[in-house]
Amino acid sequence: MRLYKITLPEILIIAIFMAISVYPVLAGETDAAEINKAVAVLHPTQANNVKGTVYFSRTKNGVNVEADITGLSAGKHGFHIHEFGACTAPDGTSAGGHFNPENQPHAGPDQAKRHVGDLGNIEADNSGNAHYERMDTQLKFDGRDSIIGRGVIVHAGEDDLVSQPSGNAGARVACGVIGVAKN
């Protein structure tokens, strides 16, 4: 198994990308209502090979989430938005817990009362590839529930959708930061 280490230059590039993609919104230079697309590039946590891209697109019905991920073991894996856009810890714990600004219990993505960041599971085939797509009405690009600048985590195991506070999905195998994307 290949051990993935992030070098200082890579950390600086990630930090610069995060600052550039989030700063205009935080500084008020970009009206959040103008944001229609966001993206998170997933990188493997230590001792993992999971990579991928997650796109978020504003529509009249909510935010469409579309992800393509490789390097997973076959089966279901917890898939969540976490509270911090920080993937600096080797195990991904710097991203914090599930994004939960409404202080709701953990649940499946189709439940009315759930963490905003509860996206359920992504299922990998026998080759380790997974595709996920869903329309979500709780995700936002502005206000208290904004996902911009938050983290996306893929877990080693299946989210049982009921265990508190996070579905008992196990270790974090990939982490990415949600940034504003070009429309």
GIGIGI-V308663 format. One record per residue. N is the residue number from 1. OMEGA is omega as a letter, one per 20 degrees, with the letter a starting at -180 (none if undefined). Layout:
# GIGIGI-V308663
N_OMEGA, N_OMEGA
This chain:
# GIGIGI-V308663
1_a, 2_r, 3_a, 4_r, 5_r, 6_r, 7_r, 8_r, 9_r, 10_r, 11_r, 12_r, 13_r, 14_a, 15_r, 16_r, 17_r, 18_a, 19_a, 20_a, 21_a, 22_a, 23_a, 24_r, 25_a, 26_a, 27_r, 28_a, 29_r, 30_r, 31_a, 32_r, 33_r, 34_a, 35_r, 36_a, 37_r, 38_a, 39_r, 40_r, 41_a, 42_r, 43_a, 44_r, 45_a, 46_r, 47_r, 48_a, 49_a, 50_r, 51_r, 52_r, 53_r, 54_r, 55_r, 56_a, 57_r, 58_r, 59_r, 60_a, 61_a, 62_r, 63_r, 64_r, 65_r, 66_a, 67_r, 68_a, 69_r, 70_r, 71_a, 72_r, 73_a, 74_r, 75_a, 76_a, 77_r, 78_a, 79_a, 80_r, 81_a, 82_a, 83_a, 84_r, 85_a, 86_r, 87_a, 88_r, 89_a, 90_a, 91_r, 92_a, 93_r, 94_r, 95_r, 96_a, 97_r, 98_r, 99_a, 100_a, 101_a, 102_r, 103_r, 104_r, 105_r, 106_r, 107_r, 108_a, 109_a, 110_a, 111_r, 112_r, 113_a, 114_r, 115_r, 116_a, 117_a, 118_r, 119_r, 120_a, 121_r, 122_a, 123_a, 124_r, 125_a, 126_r, 127_r, 128_a, 129_a, 130_r, 131_a, 132_r, 133_r, 134_r, 135_a, 136_a, 137_a, 138_r, 139_a, 140_r, 141_a, 142_r, 143_a, 144_a, 145_a, 146_r, 147_a, 148_a, 149_r, 150_r, 151_r, 152_a, 153_r, 154_a, 155_a, 156_a, 157_a, 158_r, 159_r, 160_r, 161_r, 162_a, 163_a, 164_j, 165_a, 166_r, 167_r, 168_a, 169_r, 170_a, 171_r, 172_a, 173_r, 174_a, 175_r, 176_a, 177_a, 178_r, 179_r, 180_r, 181_r, 182_r, 183_none
